[in-house]
Amino acid sequence: MNAKVSKIYYRAKKTVSFILYHIVLIAGSIIFSAPFIWLIGTSFKAQDEMYPPSWFPPAPPHVLTSPYFGANPNELPVKPPEVDNETWERYLNDGRAVIKQCLAERKSNLPDFIQPHIDEQYLIDVIIATLYRKMPKELWIGEENNYFEWLKSELNEETIIRVFDSVYRRVALGDILVKTWSAESYKIGSAEALNWVVLKGNCVKLVPRLEHLPRKSVEVHYDFTNERDFVIETVAPCPVSAEEFKKIRLSLHGDRSWYTLWATVDIGGKRFEAIEPVYIQYSTWQDTLWQVYSEEEKSIMMKTWYTLKEVGNSPETPPGFMRLRLHISRVSYPVVLMRKAWGNYREVLREVPMSRYILNSFLLVVLNIIGQVFSASFVAYAFARLRWPGRDYYFILILATLMIPAQVTLVPLFLIWKTFGLYNTLAPLWVPAFFGNAFFIFLLRQFMLSIPRDLEDSALIDGCGYFRIYWHIIIPLIKPALATVAIFTFLWVWNDFMGPLIFLADQAKYPLSLGLFALHAWMIWLARYDLMMSAAVLMTVPVILLFFFAQRQFIQGITLTGLKG
């Protein structure tokens, strides 16, 4: 009986230990992966969704009809830290009632197109949030009547119109500007001068909005309940020829629908079509640029435009005129979600030469891995398997170089490569790999010492030379250690920042690590933290994938190193 109880106790103890062990592992993995999850979640956010902080961005709206009303979380009322929940709920609900009453009283003073929407909840809430930002703290703890009087006194028609403009999400078209290759600009027309017409679609209506709102525009009202696309265009006088034409700028207000906009430009008797779509992803005014394909596409400058390509003649557009045609089409909501998630990555890869940075990084990684694997294994073979005078002393000398900080040799190395005329080339970042690395030589030597000498002696008896023994016997047996060398090399080269910073000046040669720094310097000025997070994910993902796919080889190479046969 006691033996049976002991057996049950042992199994229960083993099961509990197993469960606790895995709970600790899972908890640790969650804690240490939290920063990366935050990084990925932030990379999905739009520029105006960074605050208030959240793990993941809000889902985009499912837009079928536009205009509509909406607001970002940072535009809605937020409870001050010093206010308790009960007071906050009471003041917020009473404030909504007061604002709603004030809007009803001032309805006749508001523009006609605003009057039908004074009961919109987003309009009321954003008005409250706007007023709360400047409300004195004393009102939160004072008489509620003072709070009501303050709201009424601060609310005016100007505030109502400004808030209405921010929550009134619509597609609107503004001014058009054409630029030439000689840097001349021509204003083709303002919103009131341009005559936009509908070419295709019964689901769209063009509404001029020339008063009251901060910017004059032509609003595009559409209903995609039964249709999927529409086409609109405008024709206006333009003195620019097809040969002079460089780019066209359209002031565009989006409705955050993430729908597709394609542009076609007829100018000077030629037709140009966009080769990439514009996503209607913003709910503010943006200057949307289309530029004719040129050598600038291959440069490293920030690409703030969408590319146009000449597709032929345009007989329907008379000389001296320009025609801009816009084709807007609906996509399914799953596609909208994918576009929202991929949006920042698309902008980073399109606006910044990230593909060139990534290509440079992979080129350096491949060259360094080849160099380190070959040179370190070759030198380690000489120290581990060959007998020659002073072998152990030279090995100690190589190990001693590990004591020298890399920063000490930076200046001498810079002067050497500059003397050779290789400054501002990739050579200083990969050529040293073919001369071996002390740590990798030590790692592979220790691994080779674990290989029995009987294999080598048998090969020598059969007439094998030393190089053939190295290539056909040693190399196949040390593959786990070589995989470890390759993994370490990948991590060091991929994350290397100081080397490219010292030896490179041409931005076209930057690897991703230095390119990310250059992007940070540019984006921090534009406050585009969303794009910076997306670029950081592109930098981090290859390292994580490498660890998951190569962890077995890495662990095997480390654990077997140092065992002697």
Buried (B, 14 or more C-beta within 10 A) or exposed (E): EEEEEEEEEEEEEEEEEEEEEEEEEEEEEEEEEEEBEBBBBBBBBBBBBBEEEBEBBEEBBEBBEBBBBBBBEEBEBBBEEEBEEEBBEEBBEBBBEBBBEBBEEBEEEBBEBBEEBBEBEBBBBBBBBBBBEEBEEEBBEEEEEEBBEBBEEBBEEEEBBBBBBBBBBBBBBBBBBBBBEEEEEBEBBBBEBBEBEBEBBEBBEBEEBEEBBEBBBBBBBBBBEEBEBBBBBBBBEBBBBBEBBBBBBBBBBBBBBBBBBBBBBBBBBBBBBBEEBBBBBBBEBBEBBBBBEEEEEEEBEBBEBBBBEBEEEBEEBEEEBBBBBBBBBBBEBEEBBEBBBBBBBBBBBBBBBBEBBBEBBBBBBBBBBBBBBBBBBBBBBBBBBEEEEEEEEBBEEBBEEEEEEEEEEBEEBBEEBEEEEBBBBBBBBBBBBBEBBBBBBBBBBBBBBBBEEEBBEEBEEEEBEBEEBBBEBBBEBBEBBBBBBBBBBBBBBBBBEEBBEBBBEEBEBBBBBBBBEBBBEBBEEEEBBBBBBBBBBBBBEBEEEBEEEBEEBBEBBBEBBEEEE
